């Protein structure tokens, strides 16, 4: 694990370390139950221990790691309850801003969503799940931005960390990427029609996909999940 040479050009060191570790946990390169060594990570990343310690605190607040005094830091198992709660809150927030965005969608936003879906299809064709997850994120963030709800999106970024681990795992096992792209197309179509009701319905269907995939994944990977 390493940081790119220009990683610290913008933003704090601890934020960069946090982003790197968060991505590794979400993409299951650091799996639930894995111990994390502050000293070893500092050595690998060529930083002092302080930014790693600060990143651990933020990861704990996001529900991704547990810091056990005198015992170490561990990647937490995926909590089904936390995932379900996060999905419930995310749906309430995203439905609100997709309705707002649909009512006042600019041509530029509609075109941006169209291009993101094309790029998602390319990521699917290349079997690049990491790229697809990033583009999925951009799609939802673009809608939030179109609604003028950037602050609400920032609140969701920490909240949905547990969901993102399930989403990444589901790509190859529970929810075909084709299904997700079709759902994005339905949302984008409603946006293009400036139809808030249809946009809300499409978003609820899309975010409700988690209700189908979570039980399947928990049963298939009992070592990764907890109630």
N, C-alpha and C positions, 0 to 999 in steps of 0.2 A: 504494500500500500504506500502510495506516495502522492504528493501534491505537485501540480505542474509548476514550472519555474516562475510563472507570472501570477501564481495563485494569490499572493498577498498585495498585488497592485491596488486592488480596491477592497475595502472592508477590513475588519479586524481579523487577526490570526485565529482567535477562538471561533469566530463565525465560519471561517473557511474549514477549520477542523470539524466543527459541528456538521456542516453540509456534507463533507466527505463521509463521516461516520454514519450520518442519517441515511445517505444514499446506499451505503454498504449494507446497512441493516434492512432497509426496505427491499433491496434487491436480493436479500438472503445470502449475500456473500459473507456476512456475519450473522450466523444463524441463532435462533433462540436457544438460550442456555450457554452460549459461548462466553468465556471469561474475557474481559478486556483489561489489558495491562497499561496503566498510565505511562509507566516508564518505557515499555516497549513501543507503544504508539508514538511517544515523543521522539524516540530514536528513529523510527521508520520515517516519520514526517519531517524530521530535522527541525523540530521546534522545542521550546522548553516545556516542562510539565504543566505549567500554569494554564496555557490555552487548552490543553487536553482535559485538565480538571474542570475548566469552565464549560467545555463542550459536554462533558459527562453530566453536569448539572442540568443543562438544557435538554439533553436526551432523556434524563430522568423525568423532567417536567412534561415531556411529550409522551411519556409512557413506554419508551423504547428500551431503557436500561434501568437496572436497580443498583444503586450504590450501597453496598453493605459495609459499614464501618469495620475496619480491622480484618475484613474478609475479602474485599475486592469488588469489582464492578462486573455485572453480567448482563447480557442481552436478555430481555424479558421474553417469556413465552407470549404468544399472541392471545390476548384476552378476548374471547367471543363476546362477553358482555360489553367491554369497552368498544369493540368494533361496532356492535349494534347501536350503542348509544351515540357514537360518533356519526354513524350513518343517519340516524334520526335527526340529529342537530344539523348535519350538513344539508339534508334534504330541505329542512325548514328554511335555511338561509338561501340555498341556491334557487329554490323555487321562487323566492321573493325577488332575487335579482334577475332571473331569466325572464320573468314577467315584465319587469321594468325595461330590460334590454330589448325585448321583443317589441314593446310598444313604441320605442324610439330608435330602433336599429338603423344605423347609417349604412349606406352602400359599402363603405370601407369595412365595416364590421362583418357584413354578410360575405364579402369577398375574402376576408381574412379567415373566416370559419371554413369556407370552401377550400382554400389552399391548405389549411391545416389537415382537413380530412384527406386530401390527396397525398399529403406527406405521411399521414398515418397508414394509408394503404400501401405506400412504398415501404414503410418500416415493417408492415405485416409480410409483404412479399419477400423481404430479406430476412425474415425471422428475427428481427431486432426488437426484442421486448423492452429493452432499456429505452431505446429511442421512442417506441410507441408510448411508454408510460410518460416520458417527458412531453410528447406532443399532446397526449390526453390532458395533461396538466395545463399546457398552453391553451387548449381549446376552452376549458372551463374558466381559466383566468381571463381570456379575451372577452368572454361574456360578462364577467364581473366588471371588467374595465369599461365595457360598453354601457353598463348600467351605472357607472360612476361609483361602484361599490368596492374599490380597491382595499379599503380598510377591512371590510367584511371578509374579503378573500384572505388577507393576512391572518385573520383570526382562524380561518379554516385550515391554514397550512399546518399549524401545530396540531390542531384537533384531529385531522384526518391521517396522521402518521400511521396509526394502527391499521386504518383501512387500506393504506397504500401497500402494506406488506401482503394483505390478502389479495388485493387487485393484481399485484405482480405475480403471485403464485397462481392465480386463477387463469392467467392468459393461456397457459399450456395444459391446464387440467380441468377447468370448470366452465369458463365462459369463453367461447371462441372469439377471437379478435374481430372476425366478420360481424358478429352480433353487436359488438361495441361500436363499430364503424357505422352500421345501419342505424343504431340509436343516435349517434352523433348527426347523421344525415337528417333524421327526423327532427332533431332540435334545430339544426341549421335551416331546414325548410320552413319551419314555423317562424324562425327569425326573419327569413326573407319575405314571408307573407305578412310580417308585422302582426302576428296573431298570438297574443299573450296566453290565451286559454290553451291553444295547441302546444305552445312552448312549455307551459307548465306540465301538461300531461306527458309530453315526451321526456322531460327531465325526471319526472317521478318514475317513469318506466325504467329509465337509464340507471338512476341511483338505486332503484329497487332490485337491480340485478344481484347486488350483494346478498340479499336475503336468500337467493337461490344457491349461490356459490359457497357461502360460508359453511353451511352444514356438511356439504360434500367434502370440502377441503379439510375440515376438522376431523372428519371420519377417516379420510385417507392419510392424514398426517397427525396422529395423536401426540407425537413427540414435539410438535411445534405449537400446539394450542393448549389453552387452559380455559376453564369456564369463566 
